[in-house]
Amino acid sequence: MRARKLIALGFAAGSLLGIGLYARRGKASERLDLYFADGSLVSLHSDSPEAAPLLVHARDALRAAAT
Amino acid sequence: MTEPHAALAELTEISTQIEAAVLFDADGKVVAATIPEARAAQVATSAKALLERAGQIGGEGELTQLEASTAEGSLFVVRDGSTLIAASTSAEPTAGLVFYDLKSALRAAAKPKPKPKAAAKPKPKRTTPPKPNASS
């Protein structure tokens, strides 16, 4: 009985860890790559304060393009 | 079909990754689009705002192109002079290929329409000056 509880607990903990990692992976894939005429590239990830307001415009455009 | 419309038709034909594309000018006015006009205007407005705000970040030169990757898909914006193009793709596209196709479409859209050949003008008839009358 105790072994079953341990297995169930391990399974639940594993699931939670998996969900967390998956959510983190999804968030990390959100980014903004800016290419300038002088050849420089600025890459902003979604967790940077500069990217957040810019990604709002990108999402608006994507929504308008898709609907 | 005008040049911009033809350029977008070709773009969506050759690129399987691009789902929608909008060609617009520096004021945000839509020139041609693969989606209905009202939605194209929204895309142009948001893409223009995105490019303007992003241009204030880093880089010494002018911001010429960008890719915004979101969970919903990716948005590409490319500028060539006063003409811009915005395109949406599904998530995780091949960015290099999409940029190449968008630049080609911008160049094609900017190409001046070939002028139809003017009908050949009839050659003017040669007129010989009247011969001076030898008798007079």
N, CA and C atoms of all chains as a GROMACS GRO file, in nm:
protein
  609
    1MET      N    1   0.084  -0.121   0.000
    1MET     CA    2   0.000   0.000   0.000
    1MET      C    3   0.088   0.126   0.000
    2ARG      N    4   0.191   0.120   0.086
    2ARG     CA    5   0.280   0.235   0.098
    2ARG      C    6   0.359   0.255  -0.034
    3ALA      N    7   0.398   0.141  -0.093
    3ALA     CA    8   0.472   0.146  -0.219
    3ALA      C    9   0.387   0.211  -0.328
    4ARG      N   10   0.259   0.177  -0.330
    4ARG     CA   11   0.168   0.233  -0.430
    4ARG      C   12   0.158   0.385  -0.414
    5LYS      N   13   0.150   0.426  -0.287
    5LYS     CA   14   0.140   0.571  -0.259
    5LYS      C   15   0.266   0.642  -0.307
    6LEU      N   16   0.380   0.577  -0.282
    6LEU     CA   17   0.508   0.636  -0.325
    6LEU      C   18   0.515   0.647  -0.478
    7ILE      N   19   0.468   0.541  -0.545
    7ILE     CA   20   0.469   0.542  -0.692
    7ILE      C   21   0.378   0.654  -0.744
    8ALA      N   22   0.260   0.664  -0.683
    8ALA     CA   23   0.164   0.769  -0.725
    8ALA      C   24   0.222   0.908  -0.702
    9LEU      N   25   0.288   0.922  -0.586
    9LEU     CA   26   0.349   1.052  -0.552
    9LEU      C   27   0.461   1.086  -0.652
   10GLY      N   28   0.541   0.987  -0.683
   10GLY     CA   29   0.651   1.005  -0.779
   10GLY      C   30   0.597   1.041  -0.917
   11PHE      N   31   0.488   0.973  -0.955
   11PHE     CA   32   0.426   1.000  -1.085
   11PHE      C   33   0.373   1.144  -1.091
   12ALA      N   34   0.307   1.186  -0.981
   12ALA     CA   35   0.252   1.322  -0.975
   12ALA      C   36   0.364   1.426  -0.980
   13ALA      N   37   0.470   1.400  -0.904
   13ALA     CA   38   0.583   1.495  -0.903
   13ALA      C   39   0.648   1.503  -1.041
   14GLY      N   40   0.662   1.389  -1.106
   14GLY     CA   41   0.720   1.385  -1.241
   14GLY      C   42   0.635   1.462  -1.340
   15SER      N   43   0.502   1.444  -1.328
   15SER     CA   44   0.411   1.515  -1.418
   15SER      C   45   0.422   1.666  -1.401
   16LEU      N   46   0.425   1.709  -1.275
   16LEU     CA   47   0.436   1.853  -1.247
   16LEU      C   48   0.566   1.910  -1.303
   17LEU      N   49   0.674   1.834  -1.285
   17LEU     CA   50   0.804   1.877  -1.336
   17LEU      C   51   0.801   1.889  -1.489
   18GLY      N   52   0.738   1.790  -1.550
   18GLY     CA   53   0.726   1.789  -1.698
   18GLY      C   54   0.647   1.908  -1.747
   19ILE      N   55   0.534   1.937  -1.680
   19ILE     CA   56   0.450   2.051  -1.720
   19ILE      C   57   0.530   2.181  -1.706
   20GLY      N   58   0.601   2.191  -1.594
   20GLY     CA   59   0.682   2.311  -1.569
   20GLY      C   60   0.788   2.332  -1.675
   21LEU      N   61   0.858   2.225  -1.709
   21LEU     CA   62   0.963   2.234  -1.812
   21LEU      C   63   0.906   2.268  -1.948
   22TYR      N   64   0.789   2.208  -1.979
   22TYR     CA   65   0.726   2.234  -2.108
   22TYR      C   66   0.684   2.381  -2.119
   23ALA      N   67   0.624   2.431  -2.009
   23ALA     CA   68   0.579   2.572  -2.007
   23ALA      C   69   0.699   2.666  -2.022
   24ARG      N   70   0.808   2.631  -1.957
   24ARG     CA   71   0.928   2.715  -1.963
   24ARG      C   72   0.987   2.714  -2.104
   25ARG      N   73   0.983   2.596  -2.168
   25ARG     CA   74   1.034   2.583  -2.304
   25ARG      C   75   0.954   2.670  -2.399
   26GLY      N   76   0.821   2.667  -2.381
   26GLY     CA   77   0.732   2.745  -2.467
   26GLY      C   78   0.757   2.894  -2.453
   27LYS      N   79   0.782   2.937  -2.329
   27LYS     CA   80   0.803   3.079  -2.303
   27LYS      C   81   0.939   3.124  -2.360
   28ALA      N   82   1.038   3.036  -2.348
   28ALA     CA   83   1.171   3.070  -2.396
   28ALA      C   84   1.174   3.088  -2.547
   29SER      N   85   1.081   3.022  -2.618
   29SER     CA   86   1.083   3.031  -2.764
   29SER      C   87   1.030   3.166  -2.813
   30GLU      N   88   0.969   3.245  -2.722
   30GLU     CA   89   0.920   3.378  -2.762
   30GLU      C   90   1.036   3.476  -2.757
   31ARG      N   91   1.066   3.535  -2.872
   31ARG     CA   92   1.177   3.629  -2.876
   31ARG      C   93   1.161   3.723  -2.995
   32LEU      N   94   1.247   3.823  -2.995
   32LEU     CA   95   1.244   3.925  -3.100
   32LEU      C   96   1.385   3.942  -3.154
   33ASP      N   97   1.406   3.921  -3.282
   33ASP     CA   98   1.537   3.941  -3.343
   33ASP      C   99   1.532   4.065  -3.430
   34LEU      N  100   1.618   4.161  -3.398
   34LEU     CA  101   1.619   4.288  -3.472
   34LEU      C  102   1.747   4.297  -3.554
   35TYR      N  103   1.733   4.320  -3.684
   35TYR     CA  104   1.848   4.328  -3.775
   35TYR      C  105   1.864   4.473  -3.821
   36PHE      N  106   1.981   4.529  -3.795
   36PHE     CA  107   2.006   4.669  -3.830
   36PHE      C  108   2.089   4.680  -3.958
   37ALA      N  109   2.080   4.797  -4.021
   37ALA     CA  110   2.148   4.819  -4.150
   37ALA      C  111   2.300   4.807  -4.137
   38ASP      N  112   2.354   4.835  -4.018
   38ASP     CA  113   2.498   4.826  -3.999
   38ASP      C  114   2.544   4.681  -3.977
   39GLY      N  115   2.453   4.588  -3.988
   39GLY     CA  116   2.487   4.446  -3.975
   39GLY      C  117   2.473   4.392  -3.834
   40SER      N  118   2.436   4.477  -3.739
   40SER     CA  119   2.423   4.429  -3.602
   40SER      C  120   2.288   4.361  -3.581
   41LEU      N  121   2.286   4.269  -3.487
   41LEU     CA  122   2.164   4.194  -3.454
   41LEU      C  123   2.141   4.205  -3.304
   42VAL      N  124   2.019   4.241  -3.268
   42VAL     CA  125   1.982   4.246  -3.126
   42VAL      C  126   1.873   4.142  -3.105
   43SER      N  127   1.896   4.050  -3.014
   43SER     CA  128   1.798   3.946  -2.986
   43SER      C  129   1.741   3.968  -2.846
   44LEU      N  130   1.609   3.985  -2.840
   44LEU     CA  131   1.545   4.010  -2.710
   44LEU      C  132   1.455   3.892  -2.675
   45HIS      N  133   1.470   3.840  -2.556
   45HIS     CA  134   1.383   3.731  -2.513
   45HIS      C  135   1.259   3.789  -2.443
   46SER      N  136   1.156   3.708  -2.441
   46SER     CA  137   1.027   3.759  -2.391
   46SER      C  138   1.032   3.806  -2.247
   47ASP      N  139   1.128   3.754  -2.171
   47ASP     CA  140   1.134   3.796  -2.030
   47ASP      C  141   1.209   3.929  -2.011
   48SER      N  142   1.262   3.986  -2.120
   48SER     CA  143   1.329   4.116  -2.107
   48SER      C  144   1.224   4.227  -2.107
   49PRO      N  145   1.245   4.333  -2.029
   49PRO     CA  146   1.143   4.439  -2.020
   49PRO      C  147   1.122   4.512  -2.153
   50GLU      N  148   1.224   4.512  -2.240
   50GLU     CA  149   1.210   4.582  -2.368
   50GLU      C  150   1.123   4.502  -2.466
   51ALA      N  151   1.128   4.371  -2.455
   51ALA     CA  152   1.058   4.286  -2.552
   51ALA      C  153   0.907   4.283  -2.530
   52ALA      N  154   0.866   4.286  -2.402
   52ALA     CA  155   0.724   4.268  -2.370
   52ALA      C  156   0.630   4.362  -2.448
   53PRO      N  157   0.654   4.495  -2.447
   53PRO     CA  158   0.561   4.582  -2.521
   53PRO      C  159   0.568   4.562  -2.673
   54LEU      N  160   0.684   4.519  -2.722
   54LEU     CA  161   0.699   4.496  -2.866
   54LEU      C  162   0.626   4.369  -2.909
   55LEU      N  163   0.632   4.268  -2.823
   55LEU     CA  164   0.565   4.142  -2.858
   55LEU      C  165   0.412   4.159  -2.860
   56VAL      N  166   0.363   4.260  -2.788
   56VAL     CA  167   0.218   4.288  -2.791
   56VAL      C  168   0.177   4.326  -2.934
   57HIS      N  169   0.258   4.413  -2.998
   57HIS     CA  170   0.230   4.453  -3.137
   57HIS      C  171   0.238   4.333  -3.231
   58ALA      N  172   0.338   4.248  -3.206
   58ALA     CA  173   0.355   4.130  -3.292
   58ALA      C  174   0.235   4.037  -3.280
   59ARG      N  175   0.187   4.017  -3.157
   59ARG     CA  176   0.070   3.930  -3.136
   59ARG      C  177  -0.055   3.989  -3.201
   60ASP      N  178  -0.068   4.122  -3.192
   60ASP     CA  179  -0.183   4.190  -3.256
   60ASP      C  180  -0.181   4.166  -3.406
   61ALA      N  181  -0.063   4.181  -3.465
   61ALA     CA  182  -0.048   4.162  -3.610
   61ALA      C  183  -0.078   4.017  -3.648
   62LEU      N  184  -0.027   3.924  -3.570
   62LEU     CA  185  -0.047   3.781  -3.600
   62LEU      C  186  -0.196   3.745  -3.589
   63ARG      N  187  -0.262   3.802  -3.488
   63ARG     CA  188  -0.405   3.774  -3.470
   63ARG      C  189  -0.486   3.828  -3.588
   64ALA      N  190  -0.450   3.950  -3.632
   64ALA     CA  191  -0.521   4.011  -3.745
   64ALA      C  192  -0.497   3.931  -3.873
   65ALA      N  193  -0.376   3.880  -3.886
   65ALA     CA  194  -0.342   3.803  -4.007
   65ALA      C  195  -0.412   3.668  -4.009
   66ALA      N  196  -0.437   3.615  -3.891
   66ALA     CA  197  -0.493   3.478  -3.883
   66ALA      C  198  -0.645   3.474  -3.885
   67THR      N  199  -0.713   3.575  -3.831
   67THR     CA  200  -0.860   3.567  -3.819
   67THR      C  201  -0.929   3.596  -3.950
   68MET      N  202  -0.338   4.260  -6.320
   68MET     CA  203  -0.279   4.255  -6.186
   68MET      C  204  -0.160   4.351  -6.179
   69THR      N  205  -0.157   4.435  -6.073
   69THR     CA  206  -0.047   4.530  -6.060
   69THR      C  207   0.078   4.458  -6.011
   70GLU      N  208   0.192   4.525  -6.018
   70GLU     CA  209   0.318   4.463  -5.977
   70GLU      C  210   0.316   4.418  -5.830
   71PRO      N  211   0.272   4.504  -5.734
   71PRO     CA  212   0.270   4.457  -5.594
   71PRO      C  213   0.182   4.334  -5.573
   72HIS      N  214   0.065   4.331  -5.637
   72HIS     CA  215  -0.023   4.215  -5.621
   72HIS      C  216   0.040   4.090  -5.682
   73ALA      N  217   0.104   4.108  -5.796
   73ALA     CA  218   0.171   3.994  -5.862
   73ALA      C  219   0.287   3.945  -5.776
   74ALA      N  220   0.359   4.037  -5.713
   74ALA     CA  221   0.473   3.999  -5.627
   74ALA      C  222   0.425   3.918  -5.508
   75LEU      N  223   0.310   3.957  -5.449
   75LEU     CA  224   0.258   3.882  -5.334
   75LEU      C  225   0.203   3.746  -5.376
   76ALA      N  226   0.142   3.742  -5.492
   76ALA     CA  227   0.089   3.615  -5.542
   76ALA      C  228   0.204   3.517  -5.565
   77GLU      N  229   0.314   3.567  -5.619
   77GLU     CA  230   0.431   3.483  -5.642
   77GLU      C  231   0.493   3.438  -5.509
   78LEU      N  232   0.494   3.532  -5.414
   78LEU     CA  233   0.552   3.504  -5.282
   78LEU      C  234   0.480   3.386  -5.214
   79THR      N  235   0.348   3.392  -5.211
   79THR     CA  236   0.272   3.287  -5.143
   79THR      C  237   0.277   3.156  -5.221
   80GLU      N  238   0.306   3.168  -5.351
   80GLU     CA  239   0.317   3.047  -5.434
   80GLU      C  240   0.450   2.975  -5.407
   81ILE      N  241   0.558   3.053  -5.394
   81ILE     CA  242   0.690   2.989  -5.378
   81ILE      C  243   0.722   2.956  -5.233
   82SER      N  244   0.666   3.030  -5.139
   82SER     CA  245   0.698   3.005  -4.998
   82SER      C  246   0.583   2.934  -4.928
   83THR      N  247   0.608   2.811  -4.886
   83THR     CA  248   0.504   2.734  -4.818
   83THR      C  249   0.492   2.777  -4.672
   84GLN      N  250   0.593   2.850  -4.622
   84GLN     CA  251   0.592   2.887  -4.481
   84GLN      C  252   0.508   3.011  -4.454
   85ILE      N  253   0.497   3.098  -4.555
   85ILE     CA  254   0.425   3.225  -4.535
   85ILE      C  255   0.274   3.202  -4.546
   86GLU      N  256   0.204   3.243  -4.441
   86GLU     CA  257   0.059   3.224  -4.437
   86GLU      C  258  -0.015   3.348  -4.488
   87ALA      N  259   0.034   3.466  -4.453
   87ALA     CA  260  -0.029   3.591  -4.498
   87ALA      C  261   0.080   3.696  -4.514
   88ALA      N  262   0.061   3.786  -4.608
   88ALA     CA  263   0.160   3.891  -4.631
   88ALA      C  264   0.089   4.021  -4.667
   89VAL      N  265   0.146   4.130  -4.616
   89VAL     CA  266   0.088   4.264  -4.642
   89VAL      C  267   0.201   4.356  -4.685
   90LEU      N  268   0.182   4.421  -4.796
   90LEU     CA  269   0.279   4.518  -4.847
   90LEU      C  270   0.223   4.656  -4.815
   91PHE      N  271   0.302   4.741  -4.751
   91PHE     CA  272   0.251   4.873  -4.714
   91PHE      C  273   0.361   4.978  -4.722
   92ASP      N  274   0.319   5.106  -4.721
   92ASP     CA  275   0.418   5.212  -4.732
   92ASP      C  276   0.456   5.265  -4.593
   93ALA      N  277   0.545   5.364  -4.591
   93ALA     CA  278   0.599   5.416  -4.464
   93ALA      C  279   0.491   5.478  -4.376
   94ASP      N  280   0.378   5.518  -4.437
   94ASP     CA  281   0.268   5.576  -4.359
   94ASP      C  282   0.173   5.469  -4.305
   95GLY      N  283   0.197   5.345  -4.341
   95GLY     CA  284   0.110   5.236  -4.297
   95GLY      C  285  -0.004   5.208  -4.392
   96LYS      N  286  -0.001   5.273  -4.508
   96LYS     CA  287  -0.108   5.252  -4.607
   96LYS      C  288  -0.083   5.122  -4.683
   97VAL      N  289  -0.186   5.037  -4.687
   97VAL     CA  290  -0.171   4.906  -4.751
   97VAL      C  291  -0.165   4.923  -4.903
   98VAL      N  292  -0.063   4.861  -4.962
   98VAL     CA  293  -0.046   4.866  -5.108
   98VAL      C  294  -0.106   4.740  -5.171
   99ALA      N  295  -0.080   4.627  -5.109
   99ALA     CA  296  -0.133   4.500  -5.156
   99ALA      C  297  -0.130   4.402  -5.039
  100ALA      N  298  -0.218   4.303  -5.043
  100ALA     CA  299  -0.222   4.206  -4.933
  100ALA      C  300  -0.283   4.075  -4.979
  101THR      N  301  -0.251   3.970  -4.906
  101THR     CA  302  -0.309   3.838  -4.939
  101THR      C  303  -0.432   3.811  -4.851
  102ILE      N  304  -0.466   3.907  -4.766
  102ILE     CA  305  -0.581   3.893  -4.676
  102ILE      C  306  -0.676   4.011  -4.699
  103PRO      N  307  -0.801   4.002  -4.650
  103PRO     CA  308  -0.895   4.114  -4.670
  103PRO      C  309  -0.841   4.248  -4.618
  104GLU      N  310  -0.888   4.356  -4.681
  104GLU     CA  311  -0.833   4.490  -4.658
  104GLU      C  312  -0.833   4.535  -4.512
  105ALA      N  313  -0.945   4.510  -4.441
  105ALA     CA  314  -0.955   4.558  -4.302
  105ALA      C  315  -0.850   4.490  -4.214
  106ARG      N  316  -0.833   4.361  -4.234
  106ARG     CA  317  -0.734   4.288  -4.155
  106ARG      C  318  -0.593   4.328  -4.196
  107ALA      N  319  -0.575   4.351  -4.325
  107ALA     CA  320  -0.443   4.393  -4.376
  107ALA      C  321  -0.403   4.527  -4.314
  108ALA      N  322  -0.501   4.616  -4.298
  108ALA     CA  323  -0.473   4.747  -4.239
  108ALA      C  324  -0.430   4.731  -4.093
  109GLN      N  325  -0.494   4.637  -4.022
  109GLN     CA  326  -0.455   4.612  -3.881
  109GLN      C  327  -0.312   4.557  -3.873
  110VAL      N  328  -0.281   4.466  -3.965
  110VAL     CA  329  -0.146   4.407  -3.968
  110VAL      C  330  -0.044   4.517  -3.995
  111ALA      N  331  -0.074   4.603  -4.093
  111ALA     CA  332   0.019   4.711  -4.130
  111ALA      C  333   0.040   4.806  -4.013
  112THR      N  334  -0.069   4.842  -3.944
  112THR     CA  335  -0.059   4.934  -3.830
  112THR      C  336   0.028   4.875  -3.720
  113SER      N  337   0.001   4.749  -3.686
  113SER     CA  338   0.078   4.684  -3.577
  113SER      C  339   0.224   4.664  -3.618
  114ALA      N  340   0.247   4.623  -3.742
  114ALA     CA  341   0.384   4.598  -3.789
  114ALA      C  342   0.464   4.728  -3.794
  115LYS      N  343   0.398   4.836  -3.835
  115LYS     CA  344   0.464   4.967  -3.841
  115LYS      C  345   0.501   5.013  -3.699
  116ALA      N  346   0.406   4.998  -3.607
  116ALA     CA  347   0.432   5.037  -3.467
  116ALA      C  348   0.546   4.953  -3.409
  117LEU      N  349   0.545   4.825  -3.441
  117LEU     CA  350   0.649   4.735  -3.391
  117LEU      C  351   0.786   4.777  -3.444
  118LEU      N  352   0.794   4.805  -3.572
  118LEU     CA  353   0.922   4.844  -3.633
  118LEU      C  354   0.972   4.977  -3.577
  119GLU      N  355   0.879   5.071  -3.560
  119GLU     CA  356   0.918   5.203  -3.507
  119GLU      C  357   0.971   5.192  -3.363
  120ARG      N  358   0.898   5.117  -3.281
  120ARG     CA  359   0.940   5.105  -3.140
  120ARG      C  360   1.068   5.023  -3.127
  121ALA      N  361   1.077   4.919  -3.208
  121ALA     CA  362   1.197   4.833  -3.201
  121ALA      C  363   1.320   4.909  -3.252
  122GLY      N  364   1.299   5.002  -3.344
  122GLY     CA  365   1.408   5.080  -3.400
  122GLY      C  366   1.477   5.168  -3.297
  123GLN      N  367   1.407   5.191  -3.187
  123GLN     CA  368   1.465   5.276  -3.081
  123GLN      C  369   1.557   5.197  -2.988
  124ILE      N  370   1.562   5.065  -3.011
  124ILE     CA  371   1.645   4.979  -2.925
  124ILE      C  372   1.774   4.944  -2.998
  125GLY      N  373   1.886   4.964  -2.932
  125GLY     CA  374   2.017   4.919  -2.980
  125GLY      C  375   2.046   4.953  -3.125
  126GLY      N  376   2.160   4.906  -3.174
  126GLY     CA  377   2.197   4.925  -3.314
  126GLY      C  378   2.222   5.070  -3.349
  127GLU      N  379   2.327   5.094  -3.421
  127GLU     CA  380   2.359   5.231  -3.461
  127GLU      C  381   2.281   5.269  -3.586
  128GLY      N  382   2.267   5.172  -3.676
  128GLY     CA  383   2.202   5.199  -3.803
  128GLY      C  384   2.050   5.187  -3.795
  129GLU      N  385   1.989   5.194  -3.913
  129GLU     CA  386   1.844   5.184  -3.924
  129GLU      C  387   1.801   5.037  -3.911
  130LEU      N  388   1.688   5.016  -3.846
  130LEU     CA  389   1.635   4.879  -3.835
  130LEU      C  390   1.574   4.840  -3.970
  131THR      N  391   1.626   4.737  -4.033
  131THR     CA  392   1.580   4.702  -4.167
  131THR      C  393   1.488   4.580  -4.169
  132GLN      N  394   1.505   4.491  -4.071
  132GLN     CA  395   1.418   4.374  -4.068
  132GLN      C  396   1.410   4.317  -3.927
  133LEU      N  397   1.301   4.248  -3.900
  133LEU     CA  398   1.286   4.186  -3.768
  133LEU      C  399   1.203   4.060  -3.777
  134GLU      N  400   1.224   3.975  -3.678
  134GLU     CA  401   1.142   3.855  -3.664
  134GLU      C  402   1.093   3.851  -3.520
  135ALA      N  403   0.963   3.842  -3.504
  135ALA     CA  404   0.905   3.827  -3.370
  135ALA      C  405   0.848   3.687  -3.361
  136SER      N  406   0.908   3.606  -3.275
  136SER     CA  407   0.862   3.468  -3.258
  136SER      C  408   0.771   3.460  -3.136
  137THR      N  409   0.650   3.414  -3.156
  137THR     CA  410   0.558   3.395  -3.044
  137THR      C  411   0.504   3.252  -3.049
  138ALA      N  412   0.429   3.219  -2.946
  138ALA     CA  413   0.371   3.084  -2.943
  138ALA      C  414   0.269   3.065  -3.055
  139GLU      N  415   0.209   3.177  -3.098
  139GLU     CA  416   0.106   3.170  -3.204
  139GLU      C  417   0.166   3.159  -3.343
  140GLY      N  418   0.292   3.194  -3.357
  140GLY     CA  419   0.358   3.194  -3.488
  140GLY      C  420   0.461   3.303  -3.492
  141SER      N  421   0.517   3.327  -3.610
  141SER     CA  422   0.618   3.431  -3.622
  141SER      C  423   0.571   3.542  -3.714
  142LEU      N  424   0.613   3.664  -3.682
  142LEU     CA  425   0.584   3.779  -3.765
  142LEU      C  426   0.716   3.833  -3.818
  143PHE      N  427   0.723   3.853  -3.947
  143PHE     CA  428   0.843   3.909  -4.010
  143PHE      C  429   0.807   4.046  -4.067
  144VAL      N  430   0.896   4.141  -4.049
  144VAL     CA  431   0.878   4.273  -4.111
  144VAL      C  432   1.010   4.310  -4.177
  145VAL      N  433   1.004   4.348  -4.304
  145VAL     CA  434   1.124   4.387  -4.380
  145VAL      C  435   1.097   4.522  -4.445
  146ARG      N  436   1.197   4.609  -4.438
  146ARG     CA  437   1.184   4.742  -4.499
  146ARG      C  438   1.284   4.754  -4.614
  147ASP      N  439   1.237   4.814  -4.724
  147ASP     CA  440   1.326   4.847  -4.835
  147ASP      C  441   1.290   4.988  -4.879
  148GLY      N  442   1.364   5.084  -4.830
  148GLY     CA  443   1.332   5.224  -4.859
  148GLY      C  444   1.202   5.262  -4.792
  149SER      N  445   1.106   5.310  -4.872
  149SER     CA  446   0.978   5.352  -4.814
  149SER      C  447   0.873   5.242  -4.822
  150THR      N  448   0.911   5.125  -4.872
  150THR     CA  449   0.815   5.014  -4.882
  150THR      C  450   0.848   4.910  -4.777
  151LEU      N  451   0.743   4.856  -4.716
  151LEU     CA  452   0.761   4.754  -4.613
  151LEU      C  453   0.673   4.634  -4.644
  152ILE      N  454   0.715   4.521  -4.591
  152ILE     CA  455   0.633   4.401  -4.604
  152ILE      C  456   0.628   4.332  -4.469
  153ALA      N  457   0.509   4.286  -4.432
  153ALA     CA  458   0.492   4.209  -4.308
  153ALA      C  459   0.434   4.075  -4.347
  154ALA      N  460   0.484   3.970  -4.285
  154ALA     CA  461   0.433   3.836  -4.319
  154ALA      C  462   0.422   3.752  -4.193
  155SER      N  463   0.320   3.669  -4.189
  155SER     CA  464   0.305   3.577  -4.076
  155SER      C  465   0.335   3.436  -4.122
  156THR      N  466   0.394   3.359  -4.030
  156THR     CA  467   0.424   3.219  -4.059
  156THR      C  468   0.381   3.136  -3.938
  157SER      N  469   0.385   3.006  -3.954
  157SER     CA  470   0.358   2.920  -3.838
  157SER      C  471   0.481   2.925  -3.746
  158ALA      N  472   0.473   2.860  -3.632
  158ALA     CA  473   0.583   2.867  -3.535
  158ALA      C  474   0.709   2.799  -3.589
  159GLU      N  475   0.822   2.853  -3.550
  159GLU     CA  476   0.955   2.802  -3.585
  159GLU      C  477   0.978   2.783  -3.736
  160PRO      N  478   0.969   2.892  -3.812
  160PRO     CA  479   0.997   2.882  -3.956
  160PRO      C  480   1.149   2.890  -3.982
  161THR      N  481   1.187   2.869  -4.108
  161THR     CA  482   1.329   2.886  -4.146
  161THR      C  483   1.347   3.034  -4.177
  162ALA      N  484   1.395   3.108  -4.076
  162ALA     CA  485   1.397   3.255  -4.086
  162ALA      C  486   1.474   3.305  -4.208
  163GLY      N  487   1.590   3.246  -4.236
  163GLY     CA  488   1.671   3.291  -4.349
  163GLY      C  489   1.596   3.285  -4.481
  164LEU      N  490   1.524   3.176  -4.499
  164LEU     CA  491   1.448   3.158  -4.624
  164LEU      C  492   1.334   3.259  -4.633
  165VAL      N  493   1.265   3.279  -4.521
  165VAL     CA  494   1.152   3.373  -4.521
  165VAL      C  495   1.202   3.515  -4.552
  166PHE      N  496   1.312   3.556  -4.489
  166PHE     CA  497   1.368   3.689  -4.516
  166PHE      C  498   1.405   3.702  -4.664
  167TYR      N  499   1.466   3.599  -4.719
  167TYR     CA  500   1.507   3.602  -4.860
  167TYR      C  501   1.384   3.619  -4.951
  168ASP      N  502   1.280   3.542  -4.923
  168ASP     CA  503   1.158   3.551  -5.005
  168ASP      C  504   1.092   3.687  -4.992
  169LEU      N  505   1.093   3.742  -4.872
  169LEU     CA  506   1.030   3.873  -4.851
  169LEU      C  507   1.106   3.984  -4.924
  170LYS      N  508   1.240   3.976  -4.920
  170LYS     CA  509   1.320   4.077  -4.990
  170LYS      C  510   1.298   4.067  -5.141
  171SER      N  511   1.289   3.944  -5.190
  171SER     CA  512   1.264   3.925  -5.334
  171SER      C  513   1.129   3.984  -5.372
  172ALA      N  514   1.030   3.963  -5.286
  172ALA     CA  515   0.896   4.017  -5.314
  172ALA      C  516   0.896   4.170  -5.313
  173LEU      N  517   0.971   4.228  -5.220
  173LEU     CA  518   0.981   4.375  -5.214
  173LEU      C  519   1.044   4.430  -5.341
  174ARG      N  520   1.151   4.362  -5.386
  174ARG     CA  521   1.218   4.407  -5.510
  174ARG      C  522   1.125   4.394  -5.629
  175ALA      N  523   1.052   4.283  -5.634
  175ALA     CA  524   0.960   4.260  -5.747
  175ALA      C  525   0.848   4.363  -5.747
  176ALA      N  526   0.801   4.398  -5.627
  176ALA     CA  527   0.691   4.495  -5.617
  176ALA      C  528   0.736   4.634  -5.658
  177ALA      N  529   0.864   4.662  -5.636
  177ALA     CA  530   0.916   4.796  -5.667
  177ALA      C  531   0.953   4.812  -5.814
  178LYS      N  532   0.958   4.698  -5.885
  178LYS     CA  533   0.997   4.704  -6.026
  178LYS      C  534   0.898   4.788  -6.105
  179PRO      N  535   0.947   4.878  -6.187
  179PRO     CA  536   0.853   4.954  -6.270
  179PRO      C  537   0.788   4.864  -6.373
  180LYS      N  538   0.661   4.889  -6.395
  180LYS     CA  539   0.587   4.808  -6.491
  180LYS      C  540   0.645   4.829  -6.631
  181PRO      N  541   0.673   4.721  -6.705
  181PRO     CA  542   0.728   4.741  -6.840
  181PRO      C  543   0.628   4.813  -6.929
  182LYS      N  544   0.681   4.916  -6.996
  182LYS     CA  545   0.593   4.995  -7.083
  182LYS      C  546   0.561   4.918  -7.209
  183PRO      N  547   0.435   4.921  -7.252
  183PRO     CA  548   0.403   4.852  -7.377
  183PRO      C  549   0.474   4.922  -7.493
  184LYS      N  550   0.519   4.838  -7.586
  184LYS     CA  551   0.593   4.897  -7.697
  184LYS      C  552   0.502   4.985  -7.781
  185ALA      N  553   0.552   5.103  -7.809
  185ALA     CA  554   0.473   5.196  -7.889
  185ALA      C  555   0.467   5.146  -8.033
  186ALA      N  556   0.351   5.166  -8.092
  186ALA     CA  557   0.336   5.123  -8.232
  186ALA      C  558   0.437   5.198  -8.318
  187ALA      N  559   0.493   5.124  -8.412
  187ALA     CA  560   0.596   5.186  -8.497
  187ALA      C  561   0.536   5.302  -8.576
  188LYS      N  562   0.605   5.413  -8.564
  188LYS     CA  563   0.555   5.531  -8.635
  188LYS      C  564   0.581   5.514  -8.785
  189PRO      N  565   0.486   5.554  -8.864
  189PRO     CA  566   0.513   5.547  -9.009
  189PRO      C  567   0.625   5.644  -9.045
  190LYS      N  568   0.712   5.593  -9.127
  190LYS     CA  569   0.823   5.678  -9.166
  190LYS      C  570   0.772   5.798  -9.246
  191PRO      N  571   0.827   5.913  -9.211
  191PRO     CA  572   0.781   6.029  -9.290
  191PRO      C  573   0.824   6.014  -9.437
  192LYS      N  574   0.734   6.050  -9.518
  192LYS     CA  575   0.764   6.038  -9.662
  192LYS      C  576   0.870   6.139  -9.700
  193ARG      N  577   0.962   6.087  -9.775
  193ARG     CA  578   1.067   6.179  -9.818
  193ARG      C  579   1.010   6.275  -9.922
  194THR      N  580   1.034   6.394  -9.892
  194THR     CA  581   0.985   6.492  -9.990
  194THR      C  582   1.105   6.556 -10.059
  195THR      N  583   1.101   6.549 -10.181
  195THR     CA  584   1.212   6.609 -10.256
  195THR      C  585   1.179   6.754 -10.285
  196PRO      N  586   1.276   6.836 -10.255
  196PRO     CA  587   1.248   6.978 -10.283
  196PRO      C  588   1.221   6.998 -10.433
  197PRO      N  589   1.130   7.083 -10.457
  197PRO     CA  590   1.098   7.103 -10.600
  197PRO      C  591   1.222   7.151 -10.676
  198LYS      N  592   1.236   7.085 -10.787
  198LYS     CA  593   1.353   7.121 -10.868
  198LYS      C  594   1.336   7.260 -10.924
  199PRO      N  595   1.444   7.332 -10.913
  199PRO     CA  596   1.432   7.467 -10.973
  199PRO      C  597   1.411   7.456 -11.125
  200ASN      N  598   1.317   7.530 -11.165
  200ASN     CA  599   1.282   7.524 -11.308
  200ASN      C  600   1.399   7.578 -11.390
  201ALA      N  601   1.452   7.489 -11.470
  201ALA     CA  602   1.569   7.525 -11.549
  201ALA      C  603   1.537   7.630 -11.654
  202SER      N  604   1.411   7.624 -11.698
  202SER     CA  605   1.374   7.716 -11.806
  202SER      C  606   1.363   7.859 -11.757
  203SER      N  607   1.324   7.875 -11.624
  203SER     CA  608   1.304   8.011 -11.579
  203SER      C  609   1.427   8.073 -11.515
   0.00000   0.00000   0.00000
